[in-house]
Amino acid sequence: MNLVWKLMRRHISLGQLAGFFVANLCGMVIVLLGIQFYQDVSPVFTEGDSFMKKDYIVVTKKVSTLGSFVGKSTTFSEADIDDLRDQPFTKAVGEFTPSAFKVSAGVGMEQLGLNLSTAMFFESVPDEYVDVNLKDWHFEPGQTEVPIIIPRNYLNLYNFGFAKSRGLPQISEGVINMVDLEVRISGGGRQDNYQGKIAGFSNRLNTILVPQSFMAWANVHYGQGGVRKEPSRLIVEVSNPADDRIAQFFRERGYETEDDKLDAGKTTWFLKVVVGIVMGVGLLISVLSFYILMLSIYLLLQKNSTKLENLLLIGYAPARVALPYQVLTIGLNTLVLVLSVGMVLWVRTIYLDVVEKMFPTLEGGSSMWLMLVAGVLLTIAVSALNVWAVRRKVLYIWKRKG
């Protein structure tokens, strides 16, 4: 084996190996950094008040002056919902379920001298469309506490409008748990009081939400026997908000969207595409670096082919002749992995500070196991291909000498 090492060292091209090393290092860092970055910021994308969780559009029918006079319905029939569900851009359709009973609520906060009461309404949507933590989002008949989600802009209206004009103290989301919400529900000859618990604030849904389980039970218990009402709003999950067919379909049907969700959806879709492109570039660089290494090893073998034939003729086994070249490739790939992980950890400390400042409610970074597993698997795959290619080349020389 020492003879093979001496032959290999005499013809090693440091420039070629350096080119492979740098290219493979860049590709590995891009891939691992993309995986780790997504893991660290995934709560922003997939949990809580996510702005990139999925692409949802809240759809309503236009309310016209003439339609109001002639009694034109602004609700969605089963045929309307089926028509929307059958469109190629639609992934899922959810219904807003309105309450069939009367609701009034009073808010009291003795510490701040706050006491408000008003008539209000409830709506519900299927749980998969709710954009807050679902840990406490449930209701069982007989329970006296009802989870409630309110739009975040309601809190902003109070803090920067009502509170300012009345000289009342502003309320943060952290202090909202101090609020006592007394909910009175009446209908069907019944009237009961419940304790409302604010479970979160929604950026997506501009309504006062209660769990679907509570709404289904309350509409039967306080409503008119649970008679289904046609929804006046739908929430639609689309595959690509930038699809021109969405706007065309809504325009033809006379539908409207809330809060320019199509424009916001286009932005999030574009961001996802950019992330995918960056990951693709990293993988492409890794593949190209693999070919650079294989070219370097093949050139080494070609330069030493005569001497390797002589070694094989005097009794060296092909596996023993190929071993130094295989060790070289595995060593380089392992060094690339170690340096890549180190660089990712260094960059991670920088971007985590920025992410935490942008999203204060975001919990600390996630574990790094997925990034490490991906790096190890990629290194093993590349090394295995290198080992196989070197052995194949040596076997070709061995067969040729025979």
PyMOL commands that set and color helices and strands:
alter all, ss='L'
color gray80, all
select helices_A, chain A and resi 2-10+14-46+65-70+78-85+110-112+127-129+152-166+176-178+212-222+244-253+261-303+305-313+318-358+369-401
alter helices_A, ss='H'
color red, helices_A
select strands_A, chain A and resi 56-61+90-95+97-98+102-109+114-120+123-124+145-151+180-187+190-202+233-238+255-257
alter strands_A, ss='S'
color yellow, strands_A
deselect
rebuild
show_as cartoon
